[in-house]
Amino acid sequence: MAIVKPFKGIRPPKELVEQVESRPYDVLNSEEARTEAGDNEKSLYHIIKPEIDFPVGTSEYDPRVYEKAAENFQKFQDKGWLIQDSEEHYYIYAQTMNGKTQYGLVVGAHTDDYMQGRIKKHELTRRDKEEDRMKHVRVNNANIEPVFFAYPDNATLDALIMRYAKTEPEYDFIAPIDGFRHQFWVISDKQDMQTITDEFAKMPSLYIADGHHRSAAAALVGAEKQKQNPHHTGKEEYNYFMAVCFQASQLTILDYNRVVKDLNGLSSEEFLAALQVNFIVEDKGTEIYKPQQLHEFSLYLDGHWYSLKAKEGTYDNSDPIGVLDVDISSRLILDEILNIGDLRSSQRIDFVGGLRGLGELKRRVDSGEMRAALALYPVSMQQIMDIADSGKIMPPKATWFEPKLRSGLVIHKLS
């Protein structure tokens, strides 16, 4: 069973939300955050990217930067830019991209569910990134930004959410940069809150969609606080961390594509010949060509687009990892032909999220920066859940969720 609870969210007043809210900390660098924040002292970047308050070049890992985050978090509360709700609530957070809306429930997820594997992951985490987020949680004693979960479709929760969606939201704005609509409702009805708690309790698992490092950091800090408290009861707020949970069928996963700097010493003709061992290769001409189905890839090389269809026997439909196109392309193209084995560390490859479109792949190759590009058919949420259920880990750079959660709509304090 998945344990969730409502919490007393810390939120901006309605009239300030568009000044406070921001993109997540990990989708932009320090200078981009500095530019986006500009002269807006209410921007959440002063809490989640506080290096912008220091001279250019200051490391985001400088101890002073973490201290500044806590100082700014307190300042936001003192000035009334963030105010804590007097009662516990669940919240609904809706995002609309290209005419499609997905509705998430903002909950306090239980740290024990993460530690014991009921909150399931599909990616490996890096200890240095975990430690960075742990420092941020510790110094603020809060989950400033939410993590992004999926749950199996649930008709009862869907009906409850749709009932609220017909009412006026607390927040409703179009975000800059991405141009997507973001809406937010507060659930204060006791019966509705109990329904949410009860329906989640029926679920054997929740699934991390995005935010593996934030999830790990939040759970590890909660576990630390348990050990440090001799009077620990299990009811403390630090036993929970903030998550936005979406029905799996509503989520949009975009392709996560690859660009490579060289062909491992091969000519274009030799590379195409090598591909024909495991793929049916078809020249599609100069117009952008997008993969149409699983196990089909698009290659951009020398101004032409090619369809690459994996031959029977090159993948295993019974293996949740072996069936993935990201695994097929990594094994049979990047590793076997191009000798790019470690996608996490190789300097010969880069990754382009599908929101940028295949035109971005073409641009980077045509500019001479990259030699070739490979576009993949996106994975499905069901594939991710199958992998998480099997206890396996997806290959790196496999998923790209859009839209990203905006930060600053609500914050969860650990005490």
C-alpha positions as CSV (number, residue, x, y, z in Angstrom):
1,M,0.0,0.0,0.0
2,A,1.2,3.5,-0.8
3,I,1.0,5.9,2.2
4,V,0.3,9.5,1.5
5,K,-0.9,12.4,3.6
6,P,-2.1,16.0,3.2
7,F,0.2,18.8,4.4
8,K,0.3,22.5,5.3
9,G,1.7,23.8,2.1
10,I,3.8,27.0,1.9
11,R,2.6,28.9,-1.1
12,P,2.7,32.4,-2.7
13,P,-0.3,34.6,-2.5
14,K,-2.5,34.4,-5.6
15,E,-1.3,37.8,-6.9
16,L,2.4,36.9,-6.6
17,V,2.5,33.4,-8.0
18,E,3.8,34.4,-11.4
19,Q,6.6,36.4,-9.8
20,V,7.6,33.5,-7.5
21,E,7.2,30.4,-9.7
22,S,10.2,29.1,-11.8
23,R,11.5,26.2,-13.8
24,P,13.0,23.3,-11.9
25,Y,16.6,23.8,-10.7
26,D,18.0,21.1,-13.0
27,V,16.7,22.2,-16.4
28,L,18.9,25.3,-16.6
29,N,22.3,26.5,-15.6
30,S,23.4,29.2,-13.2
31,E,23.6,31.9,-15.9
32,E,20.3,31.1,-17.4
33,A,18.7,31.3,-13.9
34,R,20.5,34.7,-13.4
35,T,19.0,36.0,-16.6
36,E,15.5,34.6,-16.0
37,A,15.4,36.0,-12.5
38,G,16.7,39.4,-13.7
39,D,15.8,42.1,-11.1
40,N,12.8,40.0,-9.7
41,E,13.7,39.6,-6.0
42,K,10.7,37.3,-5.6
43,S,11.9,34.7,-8.1
44,L,12.2,31.2,-6.6
45,Y,15.6,31.0,-8.3
46,H,17.0,32.9,-5.3
47,I,16.2,29.8,-3.2
48,I,16.8,26.9,-5.7
49,K,19.7,28.5,-7.6
50,P,21.0,30.9,-4.9
51,E,24.4,31.1,-6.6
52,I,22.8,33.9,-8.7
53,D,23.1,36.1,-5.6
54,F,26.9,35.8,-5.8
55,P,29.5,36.9,-8.3
56,V,29.4,35.2,-11.7
57,G,31.5,32.0,-11.5
58,T,30.6,31.1,-7.9
59,S,30.1,27.4,-7.6
60,E,26.6,26.2,-6.9
61,Y,28.2,23.8,-4.4
62,D,29.9,26.5,-2.4
63,P,28.8,26.2,1.3
64,R,27.8,29.8,1.3
65,V,25.3,29.1,-1.5
66,Y,23.4,26.6,0.5
67,E,23.3,29.0,3.5
68,K,22.0,31.7,1.1
69,A,19.2,29.4,0.1
70,A,18.0,29.1,3.7
71,E,18.4,32.8,4.2
72,N,16.3,33.6,1.1
73,F,13.7,31.0,2.0
74,Q,13.2,32.7,5.4
75,K,13.2,36.1,3.7
76,F,10.4,35.0,1.4
77,Q,8.3,33.9,4.4
78,D,9.1,37.1,6.4
79,K,8.0,39.3,3.5
80,G,4.8,37.3,2.9
81,W,5.9,36.1,-0.6
82,L,5.4,32.6,0.7
83,I,2.7,31.9,3.3
84,Q,2.0,28.6,5.1
85,D,-1.6,27.2,4.9
86,S,-3.1,27.0,8.4
87,E,-4.6,23.5,7.7
88,E,-3.4,20.4,5.9
89,H,-4.5,20.0,2.3
90,Y,-4.0,18.0,-0.7
91,Y,-3.6,20.0,-3.9
92,I,-4.3,19.5,-7.6
93,Y,-1.8,20.7,-10.2
94,A,-2.8,20.6,-13.9
95,Q,-0.5,21.3,-16.8
96,T,-1.7,21.9,-20.4
97,M,0.6,21.3,-23.3
98,N,-0.5,21.4,-27.0
99,G,-4.1,21.2,-26.0
100,K,-3.6,18.2,-23.7
101,T,-4.1,18.5,-19.9
102,Q,-2.7,16.2,-17.2
103,Y,-3.9,16.4,-13.6
104,G,-1.6,15.7,-10.7
105,L,-2.4,15.3,-7.0
106,V,0.2,17.0,-4.7
107,V,0.7,14.7,-1.7
108,G,3.1,14.0,1.1
109,A,4.7,10.6,0.1
110,H,6.2,8.4,2.8
111,T,10.0,8.1,3.0
112,D,9.6,4.4,4.1
113,D,7.8,3.6,0.8
114,Y,10.8,4.8,-1.0
115,M,13.3,3.1,1.2
116,Q,11.4,-0.2,1.0
117,G,10.8,-0.1,-2.7
118,R,7.1,0.7,-2.9
119,I,8.0,3.9,-4.6
120,K,9.7,2.4,-7.6
121,K,12.6,3.9,-9.7
122,H,13.8,3.2,-13.2
123,E,17.0,5.1,-13.2
124,L,20.3,4.9,-11.3
125,T,21.2,7.9,-9.1
126,R,24.6,9.4,-8.5
127,R,25.7,9.9,-4.9
128,D,27.2,13.4,-5.6
129,K,23.9,14.6,-7.0
130,E,22.0,13.0,-4.1
131,E,24.3,14.8,-1.6
132,D,23.7,18.1,-3.3
133,R,20.0,17.8,-3.0
134,M,20.3,16.5,0.6
135,K,22.2,19.6,1.6
136,H,19.5,21.7,0.1
137,V,16.7,19.8,1.9
138,R,18.7,19.9,5.2
139,V,19.5,23.6,5.2
140,N,16.0,24.6,4.3
141,N,14.3,21.9,6.4
142,A,11.9,21.7,3.5
143,N,11.2,20.1,0.1
144,I,11.3,23.3,-1.9
145,E,10.6,21.5,-5.2
146,P,8.3,18.5,-5.8
147,V,9.1,15.2,-7.4
148,F,7.1,13.8,-10.3
149,F,5.3,10.4,-9.7
150,A,2.9,8.3,-11.8
151,Y,0.2,6.0,-10.4
152,P,-2.0,3.3,-12.1
153,D,-5.2,4.8,-13.4
154,N,-7.9,5.2,-10.8
155,A,-11.5,6.0,-11.7
156,T,-12.4,7.3,-8.2
157,L,-9.5,9.7,-8.1
158,D,-10.1,10.8,-11.7
159,A,-13.8,11.6,-10.9
160,L,-12.7,13.6,-7.8
161,I,-10.1,15.6,-9.7
162,M,-12.5,16.3,-12.6
163,R,-15.0,17.7,-10.1
164,Y,-12.5,20.2,-8.9
165,A,-11.3,21.0,-12.4
166,K,-14.8,22.5,-13.1
167,T,-14.3,25.1,-10.4
168,E,-12.1,28.2,-10.4
169,P,-8.5,27.4,-9.7
170,E,-6.4,29.1,-7.0
171,Y,-3.6,29.7,-9.6
172,D,-4.0,29.9,-13.4
173,F,-1.2,31.2,-15.6
174,I,0.8,30.7,-18.8
175,A,4.4,30.1,-18.0
176,P,7.1,32.0,-19.8
177,I,9.7,30.1,-21.8
178,D,7.6,27.0,-22.4
179,G,4.2,28.7,-23.0
180,F,2.3,25.9,-21.2
181,R,-0.7,26.5,-18.9
182,H,-0.5,25.7,-15.2
183,Q,-3.5,25.5,-12.8
184,F,-3.7,24.7,-9.2
185,W,-6.5,23.9,-6.8
186,V,-6.6,23.5,-3.0
187,I,-8.5,20.5,-1.6
188,S,-9.8,21.3,1.9
189,D,-12.9,19.0,2.1
190,K,-12.2,16.4,4.7
191,Q,-14.2,13.7,2.9
192,D,-12.3,14.3,-0.3
193,M,-9.0,14.2,1.5
194,Q,-9.9,10.9,3.1
195,T,-10.9,9.5,-0.3
196,I,-7.5,10.4,-1.7
197,T,-5.7,8.8,1.3
198,D,-7.8,5.6,1.0
199,E,-7.4,5.2,-2.8
200,F,-3.6,5.6,-2.6
201,A,-3.6,3.0,0.2
202,K,-5.0,0.5,-2.3
203,M,-2.1,1.0,-4.7
204,P,0.8,-1.5,-4.2
205,S,3.3,0.9,-5.8
206,L,4.0,4.5,-7.0
207,Y,6.5,5.1,-9.8
208,I,9.0,7.9,-10.1
209,A,8.6,9.5,-13.5
210,D,11.1,12.4,-13.1
211,G,13.1,13.5,-10.1
212,H,15.1,10.4,-9.0
213,H,17.8,12.5,-7.2
214,R,15.2,14.6,-5.4
215,S,13.3,11.5,-4.3
216,A,16.4,9.9,-3.0
217,A,17.6,13.0,-1.2
218,A,14.2,13.6,0.4
219,A,13.9,10.0,1.6
220,L,17.5,9.9,2.9
221,V,17.1,13.2,4.9
222,G,13.9,11.8,6.3
223,A,15.7,8.6,7.4
224,E,18.5,10.8,8.9
225,K,16.0,12.7,11.0
226,Q,14.4,9.5,12.2
227,K,17.7,8.3,13.6
228,Q,18.5,11.7,15.1
229,N,15.2,11.9,17.0
230,P,15.2,9.7,20.2
231,H,11.4,10.4,20.5
232,H,10.6,9.4,16.9
233,T,7.0,8.3,16.6
234,G,6.6,7.9,12.8
235,K,4.0,10.7,12.6
236,E,6.5,13.5,12.2
237,E,6.4,15.6,9.0
238,Y,9.9,14.6,8.1
239,N,8.6,11.1,7.3
240,Y,7.0,12.6,4.2
241,F,8.2,14.4,1.1
242,M,6.4,16.3,-1.6
243,A,5.3,14.6,-4.8
244,V,3.0,15.4,-7.6
245,C,1.3,12.2,-8.7
246,F,-0.3,11.8,-12.2
247,Q,-2.3,9.0,-13.7
248,A,0.0,7.0,-15.8
249,S,-2.1,7.2,-19.0
250,Q,-2.1,11.0,-18.9
251,L,1.6,11.5,-19.1
252,T,3.5,12.5,-22.2
253,I,6.9,11.0,-22.8
254,L,8.9,12.6,-25.6
255,D,11.7,11.0,-27.6
256,Y,15.2,11.5,-26.2
257,N,17.5,11.7,-29.1
258,R,21.3,11.3,-29.7
259,V,23.9,13.3,-31.7
260,V,27.4,12.0,-32.2
261,K,30.6,13.9,-32.9
262,D,32.3,11.2,-35.2
263,L,31.7,7.9,-36.8
264,N,34.6,6.1,-35.1
265,G,36.9,6.4,-38.1
266,L,34.3,5.1,-40.6
267,S,33.3,6.8,-43.8
268,S,29.6,7.5,-44.2
269,E,29.4,4.5,-46.7
270,E,31.1,2.2,-44.2
271,F,28.9,3.3,-41.4
272,L,25.7,2.7,-43.5
273,A,27.0,-0.7,-44.5
274,A,27.7,-1.6,-40.9
275,L,24.2,-0.6,-40.0
276,Q,22.7,-3.1,-42.5
277,V,23.9,-6.0,-40.5
278,N,21.2,-5.5,-37.9
279,F,18.9,-2.9,-39.5
280,I,16.8,-2.5,-42.7
281,V,18.2,0.8,-43.9
282,E,16.1,3.0,-46.2
283,D,17.1,6.5,-47.6
284,K,14.1,8.8,-46.9
285,G,15.6,11.9,-48.6
286,T,16.2,15.4,-47.4
287,E,12.9,16.0,-45.6
288,I,12.9,15.4,-41.8
289,Y,11.8,11.9,-41.1
290,K,10.4,10.8,-37.7
291,P,10.3,7.2,-36.5
292,Q,6.8,5.8,-36.9
293,Q,6.9,2.8,-34.6
294,L,8.8,0.9,-32.0
295,H,12.2,-0.5,-33.2
296,E,12.4,2.1,-36.0
297,F,15.0,4.8,-35.8
298,S,15.8,7.9,-37.9
299,L,19.3,8.6,-38.8
300,Y,20.5,12.0,-40.1
301,L,23.7,11.9,-42.0
302,D,25.2,14.0,-44.8
303,G,22.0,15.9,-45.4
304,H,19.8,12.8,-45.7
305,W,17.4,11.1,-43.4
306,Y,17.4,7.3,-43.2
307,S,14.9,4.9,-41.6
308,L,16.6,2.1,-39.6
309,K,14.3,-0.8,-38.7
310,A,15.7,-3.3,-36.3
311,K,15.7,-6.8,-37.8
312,E,13.9,-9.7,-36.0
313,G,16.2,-11.4,-33.5
314,T,18.1,-8.2,-32.5
315,Y,15.8,-7.6,-29.5
316,D,13.9,-9.6,-27.0
317,N,10.2,-8.7,-26.6
318,S,10.0,-10.8,-23.4
319,D,12.8,-8.7,-21.7
320,P,11.6,-5.3,-20.4
321,I,15.0,-3.9,-21.0
322,G,16.0,-5.8,-24.2
323,V,12.8,-4.6,-26.0
324,L,13.6,-0.9,-25.5
325,D,14.7,1.1,-28.5
326,V,17.2,2.9,-26.3
327,D,18.8,-0.4,-25.5
328,I,18.8,-1.6,-29.1
329,S,20.4,1.6,-30.4
330,S,22.9,1.6,-27.5
331,R,24.0,-2.0,-28.2
332,L,23.9,-2.2,-31.9
333,I,24.8,1.3,-33.0
334,L,26.5,3.3,-30.3
335,D,28.5,0.5,-28.8
336,E,29.0,-2.1,-31.5
337,I,29.7,0.3,-34.4
338,L,30.7,3.6,-32.9
339,N,32.5,2.3,-29.8
340,I,30.5,4.6,-27.4
341,G,30.0,2.3,-24.5
342,D,29.4,4.6,-21.5
343,L,26.7,7.1,-22.4
344,R,27.1,8.9,-19.0
345,S,30.7,9.8,-19.5
346,S,31.5,9.8,-23.2
347,Q,32.4,13.2,-24.6
348,R,31.6,12.0,-28.2
349,I,27.8,12.0,-27.7
350,D,25.2,14.4,-26.6
351,F,21.4,14.2,-26.0
352,V,18.5,16.3,-27.2
353,G,15.1,16.3,-25.6
354,G,12.2,15.8,-28.0
355,L,10.6,19.1,-27.2
356,R,13.3,20.7,-29.4
357,G,12.1,18.7,-32.4
358,L,14.1,16.8,-35.0
359,G,15.0,20.2,-36.6
360,E,17.4,20.7,-33.7
361,L,19.2,17.4,-34.6
362,K,19.5,18.6,-38.2
363,R,20.8,22.0,-37.1
364,R,23.5,20.5,-34.9
365,V,24.7,18.2,-37.7
366,D,24.5,20.8,-40.4
367,S,26.5,23.2,-38.3
368,G,29.4,20.8,-38.3
369,E,29.3,20.5,-34.5
370,M,28.1,16.9,-34.8
371,R,28.6,14.3,-37.5
372,A,25.3,12.4,-37.3
373,A,22.0,12.3,-35.3
374,L,19.8,9.4,-34.2
375,A,16.1,9.9,-33.4
376,L,14.3,7.3,-31.3
377,Y,10.6,6.4,-30.9
378,P,9.6,7.4,-27.3
379,V,9.2,4.9,-24.6
380,S,5.8,4.4,-23.0
381,M,4.8,4.8,-19.4
382,Q,3.8,1.2,-19.4
383,Q,7.3,0.2,-20.4
384,I,8.7,2.3,-17.6
385,M,6.3,0.7,-15.0
386,D,7.2,-2.8,-16.3
387,I,10.9,-2.1,-15.9
388,A,10.4,-0.6,-12.4
389,D,8.2,-3.6,-11.4
390,S,10.9,-6.0,-12.6
391,G,13.5,-4.3,-10.4
392,K,15.6,-3.4,-13.4
393,I,17.1,0.0,-14.4
394,M,16.6,1.7,-17.7
395,P,19.6,2.6,-19.8
396,P,20.7,6.3,-19.3
397,K,19.0,9.2,-21.2
398,A,15.9,7.1,-22.0
399,T,13.0,9.3,-21.0
400,W,12.1,13.0,-21.5
401,F,8.9,14.1,-19.7
402,E,7.1,17.2,-20.7
403,P,5.8,19.5,-19.5
404,K,8.1,19.9,-16.5
405,L,6.7,20.8,-13.1
406,R,7.0,24.4,-12.2
407,S,8.5,25.1,-8.9
408,G,7.2,27.5,-6.2
409,L,3.5,26.7,-6.4
410,V,3.7,24.9,-3.1
411,I,6.5,23.9,-0.7
412,H,6.5,21.2,2.0
413,K,8.2,21.9,5.4
414,L,9.7,19.0,7.3
415,S,8.6,20.3,10.7
